[in-house]
Amino acid sequence: MICNKCNRDYPSEYYFKARGVCAECFDAMSHEERQAMHTPSGMRRMTTTAFTIDGYRIVENLGVVRGITVRSRSIFGTIGASLQTLVGGNITLFSELCERTRSEAFEMMLRHAEEMGANAVIGVRYDATEVMDTVSEVLCYGTAVIVQPQTTPQQV
């Protein structure tokens, strides 16, 4: 697959965060560009940890969606992080690795939802497990739904 922005060729769609845009180019986009971008099914990345979305009603529940990624720390990253612990404070090498891993799992979950035809994911959660020493799995999951704007105020 070829990125529409940088024209690099990638072996799989899993290198892409949005339709036709690789993860690296997507990360370099401004907040406004990201918000304006539509994914293949028109999903505008409407997600929540709640089970409802204010102003919308759920018209169809499509089921559980998930994204999973497994990462390991390199020996150099481990040594660098060990040196950072001597100084104290935020261990940026691990923080960055964790953030990239969570983001990748989240994007995979959104792609799964898009494949099912969802325009939102509710009840989003993360789970992490240490598979073996220096190898961790991160799972992001939720419920794929189709929502529509409410036309009348919701009855209580």
ZAMARGU-4260 file (C-alpha; in steps of 0.2 Angstrom, whole numbers, plus 5000, padded with zeros to 4 digits):
<rodrens>
0) 5000/5000/5000 | 5006/5017/4996 | 5004/5033/5007 | 4995/5047/4998 | 5005/5060/5007
5) 5023/5053/5007 | 5022/5040/4993 | 5031/5027/5003 | 5026/5009/5000 | 5021/4999/5015
10) 5018/4980/5016 | 5002/4981/5025 | 4987/4992/5029 | 4992/4991/5048 | 5005/5004/5044
15) 4990/5016/5041 | 4981/5027/5053 | 4968/5033/5041 | 4963/5029/5023 | 4978/5032/5012
20) 4988/5040/5025 | 5002/5031/5034 | 5005/5033/5053 | 5020/5044/5052 | 5011/5056/5040
25) 4995/5056/5051 | 5005/5060/5067 | 5012/5075/5058 | 4995/5082/5053 | 4988/5096/5063
30) 4973/5093/5074 | 4961/5101/5062 | 4967/5090/5047 | 4965/5075/5058 | 4947/5080/5063
35) 4942/5084/5045 | 4949/5067/5039 | 4936/5054/5036 | 4940/5035/5037 | 4934/5022/5024
40) 4916/5021/5031 | 4914/5039/5035 | 4918/5036/5053 | 4924/5052/5061 | 4933/5043/5076
45) 4918/5046/5087 | 4923/5036/5103 | 4919/5036/5121 | 4922/5026/5137 | 4904/5029/5141
50) 4890/5018/5134 | 4881/5033/5127 | 4885/5048/5116 | 4877/5064/5121 | 4866/5071/5107
55) 4866/5054/5098 | 4855/5038/5099 | 4862/5021/5096 | 4852/5013/5081 | 4862/4997/5080
60) 4874/4987/5090 | 4887/4978/5079 | 4897/4970/5093 | 4914/4969/5101 | 4929/4977/5091
65) 4947/4975/5096 | 4965/4980/5092 | 4979/4971/5099 | 4998/4974/5098 | 5013/4966/5106
70) 5029/4976/5109 | 5046/4972/5116 | 5059/4984/5123 | 5075/4984/5115 | 5091/4981/5125
75) 5096/4999/5121 | 5079/5006/5127 | 5080/4996/5143 | 5098/5002/5146 | 5093/5020/5142
80) 5077/5019/5153 | 5088/5012/5167 | 5099/5027/5166 | 5084/5038/5167 | 5079/5030/5183
85) 5095/5036/5191 | 5090/5054/5189 | 5071/5051/5193 | 5056/5058/5186 | 5047/5053/5170
90) 5055/5039/5161 | 5052/5046/5143 | 5058/5031/5134 | 5045/5020/5141 | 5032/5033/5141
95) 5034/5035/5122 | 5034/5017/5119 | 5018/5015/5129 | 5010/5029/5120 | 5014/5022/5103
100) 5008/5005/5108 | 4992/5011/5115 | 4989/5022/5100 | 4992/5007/5088 | 4980/4996/5097
105) 4967/5010/5097 | 4969/5013/5078 | 4967/4994/5075 | 4951/4994/5085 | 4945/5009/5075
110) 4949/4999/5058 | 4940/4984/5065 | 4925/4995/5069 | 4926/5003/5051 | 4926/4986/5043
115) 4910/4982/5053 | 4902/4998/5046 | 4901/5007/5063 | 4902/5026/5064 | 4906/5025/5083
120) 4914/5015/5097 | 4907/5015/5114 | 4914/5008/5131 | 4932/5009/5125 | 4944/5001/5137
125) 4962/4996/5137 | 4970/4980/5145 | 4989/4976/5146 | 4998/4960/5150 | 5016/4955/5151
130) 5018/4941/5139 | 5036/4937/5145 | 5050/4947/5152 | 5052/4964/5141 | 5037/4959/5130
135) 5020/4966/5133 | 5003/4965/5125 | 4991/4980/5124 | 4973/4977/5119 | 4960/4991/5116
140) 4942/4985/5114 | 4925/4992/5114 | 4907/4990/5106 | 4905/4995/5088 | 4888/5004/5085
145) 4879/5015/5073 | 4873/5031/5080 | 4862/5045/5073 | 4859/5062/5079 | 4844/5064/5091
150) 4831/5074/5082 | 4820/5077/5098 | 4826/5079/5116 | 4828/5062/5125 | 4814/5058/5137
155) 4820/5055/5155
</rodrens>
